[in-house]
């Protein structure tokens, strides 16, 4: 009983410490995030589809991507230059700030609905003929991701998702789990577009 009480107390202390640390990150991050917002929008809610939405991303994912840009594991000249100036603490602060922001509710144009519905079938049921598992198995049924390695897709710009899937398909993006390269390689251009449209519209 005494051992359980001590373990319980330690857990509470660790949780309090984590909460205090997160609060500290959030107090310094808005100032650090200003330069990010020039492209990614206020609070990380980008309105331009060539810049991904950062708001509501799963905790840990943004910090990992920034570290990859800094190390060169993920290649994109603009982001590599921005990340080069960041410390590990800066990355943690930015991650905490953007992941705490409300996510974006996406939508799909009426003309794109048939293709988006095809994308939903793949997202939820996979593609047996291509040996592709349901996307929701890793990214969650609501598309909001699973921390820290499987990002939020819900509401993300379709054009950005499509670009990244093609990058995985061509092995231009190799810094994440290799499963994405394997999956994207099996998908056709139509299936990639369909998935991108569907996840953009997830409520």
Biotite code that builds the C-alpha atoms (Angstrom):
import biotite.structure as struc

atoms = struc.array([
    struc.Atom([0.000, 0.000, 0.000], chain_id="A", res_id=1, res_name="UNK", atom_name="CA", element="C"),
    struc.Atom([2.796, 2.390, 0.959], chain_id="A", res_id=2, res_name="UNK", atom_name="CA", element="C"),
    struc.Atom([4.612, 1.640, -2.303], chain_id="A", res_id=3, res_name="UNK", atom_name="CA", element="C"),
    struc.Atom([1.428, 2.313, -4.286], chain_id="A", res_id=4, res_name="UNK", atom_name="CA", element="C"),
    struc.Atom([0.900, 5.601, -2.432], chain_id="A", res_id=5, res_name="UNK", atom_name="CA", element="C"),
    struc.Atom([4.454, 6.717, -3.209], chain_id="A", res_id=6, res_name="UNK", atom_name="CA", element="C"),
    struc.Atom([4.055, 5.787, -6.867], chain_id="A", res_id=7, res_name="UNK", atom_name="CA", element="C"),
    struc.Atom([0.764, 7.675, -6.990], chain_id="A", res_id=8, res_name="UNK", atom_name="CA", element="C"),
    struc.Atom([2.365, 10.749, -5.445], chain_id="A", res_id=9, res_name="UNK", atom_name="CA", element="C"),
    struc.Atom([5.272, 10.597, -7.901], chain_id="A", res_id=10, res_name="UNK", atom_name="CA", element="C"),
    struc.Atom([2.824, 10.382, -10.797], chain_id="A", res_id=11, res_name="UNK", atom_name="CA", element="C"),
    struc.Atom([0.973, 13.472, -9.566], chain_id="A", res_id=12, res_name="UNK", atom_name="CA", element="C"),
    struc.Atom([4.243, 15.385, -9.151], chain_id="A", res_id=13, res_name="UNK", atom_name="CA", element="C"),
    struc.Atom([5.344, 14.418, -12.675], chain_id="A", res_id=14, res_name="UNK", atom_name="CA", element="C"),
    struc.Atom([2.003, 15.500, -14.118], chain_id="A", res_id=15, res_name="UNK", atom_name="CA", element="C"),
    struc.Atom([2.216, 18.820, -12.296], chain_id="A", res_id=16, res_name="UNK", atom_name="CA", element="C"),
    struc.Atom([5.745, 19.288, -13.553], chain_id="A", res_id=17, res_name="UNK", atom_name="CA", element="C"),
    struc.Atom([4.695, 18.522, -17.130], chain_id="A", res_id=18, res_name="UNK", atom_name="CA", element="C"),
    struc.Atom([1.801, 20.955, -16.881], chain_id="A", res_id=19, res_name="UNK", atom_name="CA", element="C"),
    struc.Atom([4.073, 23.684, -15.532], chain_id="A", res_id=20, res_name="UNK", atom_name="CA", element="C"),
    struc.Atom([6.598, 23.019, -18.305], chain_id="A", res_id=21, res_name="UNK", atom_name="CA", element="C"),
    struc.Atom([3.879, 23.167, -20.965], chain_id="A", res_id=22, res_name="UNK", atom_name="CA", element="C"),
    struc.Atom([2.600, 26.449, -19.495], chain_id="A", res_id=23, res_name="UNK", atom_name="CA", element="C"),
    struc.Atom([6.104, 27.869, -19.608], chain_id="A", res_id=24, res_name="UNK", atom_name="CA", element="C"),
    struc.Atom([6.429, 26.839, -23.256], chain_id="A", res_id=25, res_name="UNK", atom_name="CA", element="C"),
    struc.Atom([3.141, 28.490, -24.139], chain_id="A", res_id=26, res_name="UNK", atom_name="CA", element="C"),
    struc.Atom([4.138, 31.779, -22.551], chain_id="A", res_id=27, res_name="UNK", atom_name="CA", element="C"),
    struc.Atom([7.261, 32.138, -24.693], chain_id="A", res_id=28, res_name="UNK", atom_name="CA", element="C"),
    struc.Atom([6.095, 30.487, -27.905], chain_id="A", res_id=29, res_name="UNK", atom_name="CA", element="C"),
    struc.Atom([3.790, 33.203, -29.351], chain_id="A", res_id=30, res_name="UNK", atom_name="CA", element="C"),
    struc.Atom([6.749, 35.572, -29.758], chain_id="A", res_id=31, res_name="UNK", atom_name="CA", element="C"),
    struc.Atom([8.846, 32.824, -31.334], chain_id="A", res_id=32, res_name="UNK", atom_name="CA", element="C"),
    struc.Atom([5.937, 31.785, -33.550], chain_id="A", res_id=33, res_name="UNK", atom_name="CA", element="C"),
    struc.Atom([5.463, 35.199, -35.192], chain_id="A", res_id=34, res_name="UNK", atom_name="CA", element="C"),
    struc.Atom([7.904, 34.469, -37.975], chain_id="A", res_id=35, res_name="UNK", atom_name="CA", element="C"),
    struc.Atom([6.177, 31.096, -38.600], chain_id="A", res_id=36, res_name="UNK", atom_name="CA", element="C"),
    struc.Atom([2.816, 32.829, -38.887], chain_id="A", res_id=37, res_name="UNK", atom_name="CA", element="C"),
    struc.Atom([3.950, 34.914, -41.840], chain_id="A", res_id=38, res_name="UNK", atom_name="CA", element="C"),
    struc.Atom([3.529, 31.744, -43.940], chain_id="A", res_id=39, res_name="UNK", atom_name="CA", element="C"),
    struc.Atom([1.493, 29.390, -41.751], chain_id="A", res_id=40, res_name="UNK", atom_name="CA", element="C"),
    struc.Atom([-1.123, 31.946, -40.710], chain_id="A", res_id=41, res_name="UNK", atom_name="CA", element="C"),
    struc.Atom([-2.372, 33.290, -37.408], chain_id="A", res_id=42, res_name="UNK", atom_name="CA", element="C"),
    struc.Atom([-2.122, 30.576, -34.787], chain_id="A", res_id=43, res_name="UNK", atom_name="CA", element="C"),
    struc.Atom([-0.899, 28.187, -37.471], chain_id="A", res_id=44, res_name="UNK", atom_name="CA", element="C"),
    struc.Atom([-4.183, 28.292, -39.415], chain_id="A", res_id=45, res_name="UNK", atom_name="CA", element="C"),
    struc.Atom([-2.760, 28.714, -42.898], chain_id="A", res_id=46, res_name="UNK", atom_name="CA", element="C"),
    struc.Atom([-5.095, 29.993, -45.603], chain_id="A", res_id=47, res_name="UNK", atom_name="CA", element="C"),
    struc.Atom([-2.659, 29.308, -48.473], chain_id="A", res_id=48, res_name="UNK", atom_name="CA", element="C"),
    struc.Atom([-2.568, 25.696, -49.548], chain_id="A", res_id=49, res_name="UNK", atom_name="CA", element="C"),
    struc.Atom([1.164, 25.590, -50.214], chain_id="A", res_id=50, res_name="UNK", atom_name="CA", element="C"),
    struc.Atom([1.765, 26.157, -46.501], chain_id="A", res_id=51, res_name="UNK", atom_name="CA", element="C"),
    struc.Atom([0.511, 23.408, -44.151], chain_id="A", res_id=52, res_name="UNK", atom_name="CA", element="C"),
    struc.Atom([-1.841, 24.112, -41.271], chain_id="A", res_id=53, res_name="UNK", atom_name="CA", element="C"),
    struc.Atom([0.020, 23.683, -37.974], chain_id="A", res_id=54, res_name="UNK", atom_name="CA", element="C"),
    struc.Atom([-2.835, 24.420, -35.575], chain_id="A", res_id=55, res_name="UNK", atom_name="CA", element="C"),
    struc.Atom([-4.049, 21.395, -33.630], chain_id="A", res_id=56, res_name="UNK", atom_name="CA", element="C"),
    struc.Atom([-1.212, 19.153, -34.771], chain_id="A", res_id=57, res_name="UNK", atom_name="CA", element="C"),
    struc.Atom([-0.443, 16.234, -32.456], chain_id="A", res_id=58, res_name="UNK", atom_name="CA", element="C"),
    struc.Atom([2.091, 17.135, -29.725], chain_id="A", res_id=59, res_name="UNK", atom_name="CA", element="C"),
    struc.Atom([5.615, 16.119, -30.653], chain_id="A", res_id=60, res_name="UNK", atom_name="CA", element="C"),
    struc.Atom([5.132, 15.996, -34.415], chain_id="A", res_id=61, res_name="UNK", atom_name="CA", element="C"),
    struc.Atom([6.123, 19.586, -35.243], chain_id="A", res_id=62, res_name="UNK", atom_name="CA", element="C"),
    struc.Atom([9.249, 19.399, -33.071], chain_id="A", res_id=63, res_name="UNK", atom_name="CA", element="C"),
    struc.Atom([10.272, 16.207, -34.852], chain_id="A", res_id=64, res_name="UNK", atom_name="CA", element="C"),
    struc.Atom([9.801, 17.753, -38.294], chain_id="A", res_id=65, res_name="UNK", atom_name="CA", element="C"),
    struc.Atom([11.760, 20.860, -37.313], chain_id="A", res_id=66, res_name="UNK", atom_name="CA", element="C"),
    struc.Atom([14.598, 18.671, -36.060], chain_id="A", res_id=67, res_name="UNK", atom_name="CA", element="C"),
    struc.Atom([14.546, 16.777, -39.366], chain_id="A", res_id=68, res_name="UNK", atom_name="CA", element="C"),
    struc.Atom([14.686, 20.004, -41.356], chain_id="A", res_id=69, res_name="UNK", atom_name="CA", element="C"),
    struc.Atom([17.600, 21.188, -39.226], chain_id="A", res_id=70, res_name="UNK", atom_name="CA", element="C"),
    struc.Atom([19.547, 17.942, -39.600], chain_id="A", res_id=71, res_name="UNK", atom_name="CA", element="C"),
    struc.Atom([18.813, 17.659, -43.321], chain_id="A", res_id=72, res_name="UNK", atom_name="CA", element="C"),
    struc.Atom([16.897, 14.407, -42.898], chain_id="A", res_id=73, res_name="UNK", atom_name="CA", element="C"),
    struc.Atom([13.883, 16.198, -44.416], chain_id="A", res_id=74, res_name="UNK", atom_name="CA", element="C"),
    struc.Atom([14.747, 18.516, -47.262], chain_id="A", res_id=75, res_name="UNK", atom_name="CA", element="C"),
    struc.Atom([13.045, 21.804, -48.101], chain_id="A", res_id=76, res_name="UNK", atom_name="CA", element="C"),
    struc.Atom([15.332, 24.842, -48.488], chain_id="A", res_id=77, res_name="UNK", atom_name="CA", element="C"),
    struc.Atom([13.071, 27.433, -46.837], chain_id="A", res_id=78, res_name="UNK", atom_name="CA", element="C"),
    struc.Atom([12.315, 25.299, -43.788], chain_id="A", res_id=79, res_name="UNK", atom_name="CA", element="C"),
    struc.Atom([15.887, 24.066, -43.516], chain_id="A", res_id=80, res_name="UNK", atom_name="CA", element="C"),
    struc.Atom([17.031, 27.680, -43.287], chain_id="A", res_id=81, res_name="UNK", atom_name="CA", element="C"),
    struc.Atom([14.386, 28.538, -40.685], chain_id="A", res_id=82, res_name="UNK", atom_name="CA", element="C"),
    struc.Atom([15.089, 25.440, -38.567], chain_id="A", res_id=83, res_name="UNK", atom_name="CA", element="C"),
    struc.Atom([18.850, 25.983, -38.641], chain_id="A", res_id=84, res_name="UNK", atom_name="CA", element="C"),
    struc.Atom([18.425, 28.870, -36.196], chain_id="A", res_id=85, res_name="UNK", atom_name="CA", element="C"),
    struc.Atom([16.276, 26.941, -33.719], chain_id="A", res_id=86, res_name="UNK", atom_name="CA", element="C"),
    struc.Atom([17.450, 25.273, -30.519], chain_id="A", res_id=87, res_name="UNK", atom_name="CA", element="C"),
    struc.Atom([15.858, 22.093, -29.197], chain_id="A", res_id=88, res_name="UNK", atom_name="CA", element="C"),
    struc.Atom([13.965, 24.247, -26.677], chain_id="A", res_id=89, res_name="UNK", atom_name="CA", element="C"),
    struc.Atom([12.723, 26.550, -29.450], chain_id="A", res_id=90, res_name="UNK", atom_name="CA", element="C"),
    struc.Atom([11.358, 23.526, -31.277], chain_id="A", res_id=91, res_name="UNK", atom_name="CA", element="C"),
    struc.Atom([9.628, 22.254, -28.142], chain_id="A", res_id=92, res_name="UNK", atom_name="CA", element="C"),
    struc.Atom([8.125, 25.689, -27.512], chain_id="A", res_id=93, res_name="UNK", atom_name="CA", element="C"),
    struc.Atom([6.804, 26.023, -31.054], chain_id="A", res_id=94, res_name="UNK", atom_name="CA", element="C"),
    struc.Atom([5.438, 22.491, -30.926], chain_id="A", res_id=95, res_name="UNK", atom_name="CA", element="C"),
    struc.Atom([3.590, 23.171, -27.682], chain_id="A", res_id=96, res_name="UNK", atom_name="CA", element="C"),
    struc.Atom([2.159, 26.429, -28.989], chain_id="A", res_id=97, res_name="UNK", atom_name="CA", element="C"),
    struc.Atom([0.853, 25.227, -32.336], chain_id="A", res_id=98, res_name="UNK", atom_name="CA", element="C"),
    struc.Atom([-0.439, 21.891, -31.030], chain_id="A", res_id=99, res_name="UNK", atom_name="CA", element="C"),
    struc.Atom([-2.468, 23.798, -28.417], chain_id="A", res_id=100, res_name="UNK", atom_name="CA", element="C"),
    struc.Atom([-4.258, 25.929, -31.024], chain_id="A", res_id=101, res_name="UNK", atom_name="CA", element="C"),
    struc.Atom([-7.750, 24.962, -32.227], chain_id="A", res_id=102, res_name="UNK", atom_name="CA", element="C"),
    struc.Atom([-7.626, 22.823, -35.342], chain_id="A", res_id=103, res_name="UNK", atom_name="CA", element="C"),
    struc.Atom([-9.242, 23.833, -38.614], chain_id="A", res_id=104, res_name="UNK", atom_name="CA", element="C"),
    struc.Atom([-12.546, 22.446, -39.855], chain_id="A", res_id=105, res_name="UNK", atom_name="CA", element="C"),
    struc.Atom([-12.131, 21.710, -43.524], chain_id="A", res_id=106, res_name="UNK", atom_name="CA", element="C"),
    struc.Atom([-14.528, 21.506, -46.430], chain_id="A", res_id=107, res_name="UNK", atom_name="CA", element="C"),
    struc.Atom([-14.720, 20.096, -49.937], chain_id="A", res_id=108, res_name="UNK", atom_name="CA", element="C"),
    struc.Atom([-16.243, 21.712, -53.023], chain_id="A", res_id=109, res_name="UNK", atom_name="CA", element="C"),
    struc.Atom([-19.443, 20.087, -54.269], chain_id="A", res_id=110, res_name="UNK", atom_name="CA", element="C"),
    struc.Atom([-17.772, 19.160, -57.556], chain_id="A", res_id=111, res_name="UNK", atom_name="CA", element="C"),
    struc.Atom([-15.072, 17.240, -55.642], chain_id="A", res_id=112, res_name="UNK", atom_name="CA", element="C"),
    struc.Atom([-17.447, 15.257, -53.418], chain_id="A", res_id=113, res_name="UNK", atom_name="CA", element="C"),
    struc.Atom([-17.573, 12.053, -55.540], chain_id="A", res_id=114, res_name="UNK", atom_name="CA", element="C"),
    struc.Atom([-13.775, 11.787, -55.535], chain_id="A", res_id=115, res_name="UNK", atom_name="CA", element="C"),
    struc.Atom([-13.616, 12.678, -51.823], chain_id="A", res_id=116, res_name="UNK", atom_name="CA", element="C"),
    struc.Atom([-16.079, 9.861, -51.062], chain_id="A", res_id=117, res_name="UNK", atom_name="CA", element="C"),
    struc.Atom([-13.787, 7.453, -52.907], chain_id="A", res_id=118, res_name="UNK", atom_name="CA", element="C"),
    struc.Atom([-10.981, 8.752, -50.702], chain_id="A", res_id=119, res_name="UNK", atom_name="CA", element="C"),
    struc.Atom([-13.102, 8.051, -47.624], chain_id="A", res_id=120, res_name="UNK", atom_name="CA", element="C"),
    struc.Atom([-13.372, 4.391, -48.621], chain_id="A", res_id=121, res_name="UNK", atom_name="CA", element="C"),
    struc.Atom([-9.587, 4.092, -48.698], chain_id="A", res_id=122, res_name="UNK", atom_name="CA", element="C"),
    struc.Atom([-9.117, 6.126, -45.526], chain_id="A", res_id=123, res_name="UNK", atom_name="CA", element="C"),
    struc.Atom([-11.566, 3.949, -43.588], chain_id="A", res_id=124, res_name="UNK", atom_name="CA", element="C"),
    struc.Atom([-11.359, 0.603, -45.336], chain_id="A", res_id=125, res_name="UNK", atom_name="CA", element="C"),
    struc.Atom([-7.992, 0.566, -47.057], chain_id="A", res_id=126, res_name="UNK", atom_name="CA", element="C"),
    struc.Atom([-7.430, -0.939, -50.513], chain_id="A", res_id=127, res_name="UNK", atom_name="CA", element="C"),
    struc.Atom([-7.189, -4.733, -50.354], chain_id="A", res_id=128, res_name="UNK", atom_name="CA", element="C"),
    struc.Atom([-6.061, -5.219, -53.945], chain_id="A", res_id=129, res_name="UNK", atom_name="CA", element="C"),
    struc.Atom([-3.095, -2.920, -53.329], chain_id="A", res_id=130, res_name="UNK", atom_name="CA", element="C"),
    struc.Atom([-2.427, -4.259, -49.815], chain_id="A", res_id=131, res_name="UNK", atom_name="CA", element="C"),
    struc.Atom([-3.019, -0.776, -48.402], chain_id="A", res_id=132, res_name="UNK", atom_name="CA", element="C"),
    struc.Atom([-4.284, -0.630, -44.818], chain_id="A", res_id=133, res_name="UNK", atom_name="CA", element="C"),
    struc.Atom([-6.907, 1.917, -43.725], chain_id="A", res_id=134, res_name="UNK", atom_name="CA", element="C"),
    struc.Atom([-5.312, 5.307, -43.104], chain_id="A", res_id=135, res_name="UNK", atom_name="CA", element="C"),
    struc.Atom([-7.356, 5.671, -39.937], chain_id="A", res_id=136, res_name="UNK", atom_name="CA", element="C"),
    struc.Atom([-5.448, 2.761, -38.381], chain_id="A", res_id=137, res_name="UNK", atom_name="CA", element="C"),
    struc.Atom([-2.552, 5.157, -37.746], chain_id="A", res_id=138, res_name="UNK", atom_name="CA", element="C"),
    struc.Atom([-4.094, 8.610, -38.136], chain_id="A", res_id=139, res_name="UNK", atom_name="CA", element="C"),
    struc.Atom([-7.227, 7.849, -36.042], chain_id="A", res_id=140, res_name="UNK", atom_name="CA", element="C"),
    struc.Atom([-10.836, 7.526, -37.287], chain_id="A", res_id=141, res_name="UNK", atom_name="CA", element="C"),
    struc.Atom([-11.347, 11.297, -36.951], chain_id="A", res_id=142, res_name="UNK", atom_name="CA", element="C"),
    struc.Atom([-8.094, 12.048, -38.758], chain_id="A", res_id=143, res_name="UNK", atom_name="CA", element="C"),
    struc.Atom([-6.706, 13.954, -35.798], chain_id="A", res_id=144, res_name="UNK", atom_name="CA", element="C"),
    struc.Atom([-3.607, 11.806, -35.513], chain_id="A", res_id=145, res_name="UNK", atom_name="CA", element="C"),
    struc.Atom([-1.923, 9.839, -32.762], chain_id="A", res_id=146, res_name="UNK", atom_name="CA", element="C"),
    struc.Atom([0.948, 11.424, -30.861], chain_id="A", res_id=147, res_name="UNK", atom_name="CA", element="C"),
    struc.Atom([3.772, 11.783, -31.516], chain_id="A", res_id=148, res_name="UNK", atom_name="CA", element="C"),
    struc.Atom([4.487, 10.067, -34.850], chain_id="A", res_id=149, res_name="UNK", atom_name="CA", element="C"),
    struc.Atom([1.201, 10.021, -36.758], chain_id="A", res_id=150, res_name="UNK", atom_name="CA", element="C"),
    struc.Atom([0.141, 13.557, -37.690], chain_id="A", res_id=151, res_name="UNK", atom_name="CA", element="C"),
    struc.Atom([-3.247, 15.176, -37.783], chain_id="A", res_id=152, res_name="UNK", atom_name="CA", element="C"),
    struc.Atom([-4.646, 15.139, -41.313], chain_id="A", res_id=153, res_name="UNK", atom_name="CA", element="C"),
    struc.Atom([-8.157, 16.446, -40.650], chain_id="A", res_id=154, res_name="UNK", atom_name="CA", element="C"),
    struc.Atom([-8.726, 19.849, -42.223], chain_id="A", res_id=155, res_name="UNK", atom_name="CA", element="C"),
    struc.Atom([-5.274, 19.989, -43.845], chain_id="A", res_id=156, res_name="UNK", atom_name="CA", element="C"),
    struc.Atom([-5.021, 21.546, -47.308], chain_id="A", res_id=157, res_name="UNK", atom_name="CA", element="C"),
    struc.Atom([-5.650, 18.902, -49.964], chain_id="A", res_id=158, res_name="UNK", atom_name="CA", element="C"),
    struc.Atom([-2.916, 20.370, -52.178], chain_id="A", res_id=159, res_name="UNK", atom_name="CA", element="C"),
    struc.Atom([-0.366, 19.980, -49.374], chain_id="A", res_id=160, res_name="UNK", atom_name="CA", element="C"),
    struc.Atom([-1.418, 16.396, -48.569], chain_id="A", res_id=161, res_name="UNK", atom_name="CA", element="C"),
    struc.Atom([-1.258, 15.505, -52.260], chain_id="A", res_id=162, res_name="UNK", atom_name="CA", element="C"),
    struc.Atom([2.223, 17.006, -52.585], chain_id="A", res_id=163, res_name="UNK", atom_name="CA", element="C"),
    struc.Atom([3.499, 15.064, -49.562], chain_id="A", res_id=164, res_name="UNK", atom_name="CA", element="C"),
    struc.Atom([2.029, 11.767, -50.758], chain_id="A", res_id=165, res_name="UNK", atom_name="CA", element="C"),
    struc.Atom([3.762, 12.210, -54.106], chain_id="A", res_id=166, res_name="UNK", atom_name="CA", element="C"),
    struc.Atom([6.985, 13.029, -52.239], chain_id="A", res_id=167, res_name="UNK", atom_name="CA", element="C"),
    struc.Atom([6.638, 9.767, -50.276], chain_id="A", res_id=168, res_name="UNK", atom_name="CA", element="C"),
    struc.Atom([5.783, 7.902, -53.485], chain_id="A", res_id=169, res_name="UNK", atom_name="CA", element="C"),
    struc.Atom([8.943, 9.154, -55.228], chain_id="A", res_id=170, res_name="UNK", atom_name="CA", element="C"),
    struc.Atom([11.065, 8.640, -52.074], chain_id="A", res_id=171, res_name="UNK", atom_name="CA", element="C"),
    struc.Atom([11.854, 12.357, -51.956], chain_id="A", res_id=172, res_name="UNK", atom_name="CA", element="C"),
    struc.Atom([10.567, 12.380, -48.380], chain_id="A", res_id=173, res_name="UNK", atom_name="CA", element="C"),
    struc.Atom([12.229, 9.649, -46.337], chain_id="A", res_id=174, res_name="UNK", atom_name="CA", element="C"),
    struc.Atom([12.569, 11.102, -42.839], chain_id="A", res_id=175, res_name="UNK", atom_name="CA", element="C"),
    struc.Atom([9.386, 9.540, -41.448], chain_id="A", res_id=176, res_name="UNK", atom_name="CA", element="C"),
    struc.Atom([8.195, 5.974, -41.005], chain_id="A", res_id=177, res_name="UNK", atom_name="CA", element="C"),
    struc.Atom([9.020, 4.019, -44.189], chain_id="A", res_id=178, res_name="UNK", atom_name="CA", element="C"),
    struc.Atom([5.471, 2.694, -44.234], chain_id="A", res_id=179, res_name="UNK", atom_name="CA", element="C"),
    struc.Atom([4.341, 5.950, -45.860], chain_id="A", res_id=180, res_name="UNK", atom_name="CA", element="C"),
    struc.Atom([6.709, 5.415, -48.779], chain_id="A", res_id=181, res_name="UNK", atom_name="CA", element="C"),
    struc.Atom([5.408, 1.873, -49.217], chain_id="A", res_id=182, res_name="UNK", atom_name="CA", element="C"),
    struc.Atom([1.753, 2.942, -49.090], chain_id="A", res_id=183, res_name="UNK", atom_name="CA", element="C"),
    struc.Atom([2.122, 5.987, -51.347], chain_id="A", res_id=184, res_name="UNK", atom_name="CA", element="C"),
    struc.Atom([4.092, 3.927, -53.889], chain_id="A", res_id=185, res_name="UNK", atom_name="CA", element="C"),
    struc.Atom([1.071, 1.640, -54.348], chain_id="A", res_id=186, res_name="UNK", atom_name="CA", element="C"),
    struc.Atom([-1.444, 4.472, -54.798], chain_id="A", res_id=187, res_name="UNK", atom_name="CA", element="C"),
    struc.Atom([-2.360, 5.947, -58.165], chain_id="A", res_id=188, res_name="UNK", atom_name="CA", element="C"),
    struc.Atom([-2.552, 9.692, -58.795], chain_id="A", res_id=189, res_name="UNK", atom_name="CA", element="C"),
    struc.Atom([-6.355, 9.433, -58.623], chain_id="A", res_id=190, res_name="UNK", atom_name="CA", element="C"),
    struc.Atom([-6.266, 7.657, -55.253], chain_id="A", res_id=191, res_name="UNK", atom_name="CA", element="C"),
    struc.Atom([-3.799, 10.187, -53.851], chain_id="A", res_id=192, res_name="UNK", atom_name="CA", element="C"),
    struc.Atom([-6.010, 13.074, -54.935], chain_id="A", res_id=193, res_name="UNK", atom_name="CA", element="C"),
    struc.Atom([-9.094, 11.331, -53.533], chain_id="A", res_id=194, res_name="UNK", atom_name="CA", element="C"),
    struc.Atom([-7.471, 10.834, -50.125], chain_id="A", res_id=195, res_name="UNK", atom_name="CA", element="C"),
    struc.Atom([-6.208, 14.409, -50.041], chain_id="A", res_id=196, res_name="UNK", atom_name="CA", element="C"),
    struc.Atom([-9.672, 15.778, -50.756], chain_id="A", res_id=197, res_name="UNK", atom_name="CA", element="C"),
    struc.Atom([-11.295, 13.544, -48.161], chain_id="A", res_id=198, res_name="UNK", atom_name="CA", element="C"),
    struc.Atom([-8.986, 14.423, -45.279], chain_id="A", res_id=199, res_name="UNK", atom_name="CA", element="C"),
    struc.Atom([-9.296, 18.135, -46.101], chain_id="A", res_id=200, res_name="UNK", atom_name="CA", element="C"),
    struc.Atom([-13.040, 17.834, -45.567], chain_id="A", res_id=201, res_name="UNK", atom_name="CA", element="C"),
    struc.Atom([-13.017, 15.788, -42.335], chain_id="A", res_id=202, res_name="UNK", atom_name="CA", element="C"),
    struc.Atom([-15.052, 17.668, -39.742], chain_id="A", res_id=203, res_name="UNK", atom_name="CA", element="C"),
])
